[in-house]
Each structure stands twice: as structure tokens, then as C-alpha cells.
Amino acid sequence: MASVFYVMTLLGCAQGGANCTPVMTLPMAYASEARCLADRSTMSAAVTGYAAVEARCAAKTNPPASAQTRADHSA
């Protein structure tokens, strides 16, 4: 059975969140969807030049060898 990881893609959007286009997919794989979702606001703040930025998490199998893995950490 393949391992499932989550990757985050950042999208730059026009005013009101319309007409979003992919800006980048982060070079890291998250061990859980919860961890990916928790990092959305931090990672989207790094993108400038758009009226709005969306961060989306998607499940993938077997992330690239170059991807860093962000594990879950209890607070």
C-alpha cells in the first residue's frame, strides 16, 4: 500500500477570490491533512502581488524524493 502525503499549492487570485492561478506547489510533503491545513495562513503570507492568496492541500502518493516532510507535532 502506498503512503499518502499532502502537498500545498498556493494560488494567486483577483479581488474577491476570483480567477485564481497556481503560483507554486511547496517543496514539502505533509504527513497529515491537518498539518497541511494548519500551515496554510503562514505559507500564503509569503506570496505577494495578488489581491488574495489561497492555499489548497491535496493528497498524493509517494512524494518526490526531494520533498521535505512536515510531521504532525502536538502542541
BELRA-V351749 format. One record per pair of residues at least 4 apart in sequence whose ideal C-beta (glycine too) atoms are under 8 Angstrom apart, sorted by sequence separation. I is the first residue (numbers start at 1). J is the second residue. If there is no record, write none. Layout:
BEGIN
I;J
I;J
END
This chain:
BEGIN
13;17
14;18
31;35
32;36
33;37
34;38
35;39
36;40
39;43
40;44
41;45
42;46
63;67
13;18
14;19
30;35
13;19
14;20
30;36
47;53
63;69
13;20
12;20
13;21
45;53
11;20
12;21
30;39
44;53
11;21
44;54
11;22
12;23
44;55
10;22
11;23
43;55
9;22
10;23
10;24
41;55
9;24
10;25
40;55
9;25
10;26
39;55
8;25
9;26
26;43
40;57
7;25
8;26
7;26
8;28
37;57
7;28
36;57
7;29
8;30
6;29
7;30
24;47
5;29
6;30
23;47
33;57
5;30
6;31
5;31
6;32
33;59
6;33
23;50
30;57
8;36
6;35
7;36
6;36
23;53
8;39
29;60
39;70
8;40
10;43
10;44
20;54
29;63
36;70
8;43
12;47
16;51
17;52
35;70
10;46
14;50
15;51
16;52
35;71
10;47
12;49
13;50
14;51
15;52
17;54
35;72
12;50
13;51
14;52
29;67
31;69
34;72
35;73
13;52
27;66
28;67
29;68
30;69
31;70
12;52
13;53
27;67
28;68
29;69
30;70
31;71
32;72
12;53
13;54
27;68
28;69
29;70
31;72
11;53
28;70
10;53
11;54
10;54
11;55
10;55
11;56
9;55
8;55
9;56
8;56
8;57
9;58
7;57
6;57
7;58
6;58
6;59
7;60
5;59
6;60
4;59
5;60
4;60
5;61
7;63
4;61
5;62
3;61
5;63
2;61
3;62
2;62
7;67
5;67
5;69
END
